[in-house]
Amino acid sequence: EGKKQVLGMWISETESASFWMTVLTDLKARGVKDILIASTDNLSGFTEAIKGVFPLADTQLCIVHQVRNSLRYVVWKDKKEFAADMKEIYHAATLQAAEQALENFEKKWNHKYTYAVRSWRNNWVELTQFFDYPLEIRKIVYTTNVIESLNRGIRKYTKTKSVFPHDQAALKAVYLAIANIEKKWTLPIRDWGMILQQFLIKFEDRCRI
């Protein structure tokens, strides 16, 4: 139906491949048969866990997080120009154009901000999965904005509690926050009919309605 839905809540002291494996195995046991594309913010071990449980899934790293993390290494006077050059990469019309933009970006900035540029190179495959999809799907999958919005909503509902006495109290507060947020998710994703058709064509053997 094209509507957003929270599939579960899990608590862990640390983020690791084993934790994410537990989460994904739980989802699979509850009936999730396949993941077509997963958008993540490069959490430790998450991509490895996704590939371990759903090996056919595409994994797309969040561009917003990549940009934000890259800018951490850039001095203030260069930030605007550096950000504009990164935008040329992820706003490119095709993967080939993005690769050319990355080449230009690397030639211009690698001598000064080697680590920031290298992070694009090191994560290139997962940063560019969205280029395999039509524009309507790209807009949805190239960032984790949906999750960021949900997290802000949860914080809004739980910020009055500075301390939770135990995990169950925290889970209850988060559950109630999510229940309130989900009530507002009444409409499908924009252009869902077109997006569904695109998924059916691209994943003919895996996508059924």
C-alpha positions, 0 to 999 in steps of 0.5 A: 500500500506504500505506507510507512510502518515500524516493524519492531523495537530492539534495545542494545548497549552497542551496535554490532554485526551480531546485534543487527543479525539478531534484529534481521533474523527476528524480522525474517522469522516473523515473515519478512521474506525479502528486502529489495533495498535497505538504506542505512547510515553506515552503522557498525556491522549493519551492512554485513548483517543485511547481506548475511540474512537477506543476501540479495538486498541492495544496501544504500548508504545515506548520502546526508550522513556521508556529506555530514561526516565528510564536512567534519574534516573541512575548515569553515572557509572551505565548507561551502565550496566543498559541499557544492562539489559533493553535491555535483556527485550525488545530484548527477543524472547517471552513475557515469556522471557521478564517477566523473564528478568524483574524479573532479572532486578528488583532483581538487580536494584530495591533497587537502582533505585526504580522509574525507575524499577517501571515505567517498572512494571506500564506500563508493559502491554503497553510496551509488546503489540508488543510481540503479533506480528510477528517479522516483525511487532514488528520492526515497532510498538515497537518505535515511530521512524517514528514520531521522524524522521518526527518531526526532518524533520519538525524542519529542515524546520521551524528552520529559523523561530524563531517566528510565528505571529499566529497559521495559520502561524505555520500551514502553515509552518508545512504543507509545511514541511510535503509536502516536506517530504512526497515527499520522502516517495515513497517506501512501508515499508520493507517486506510490503507484508509479514506484510500485510498477517500477519495483515490479519491473526491476524485481520481476522474480522477487516482487509480488502483489 
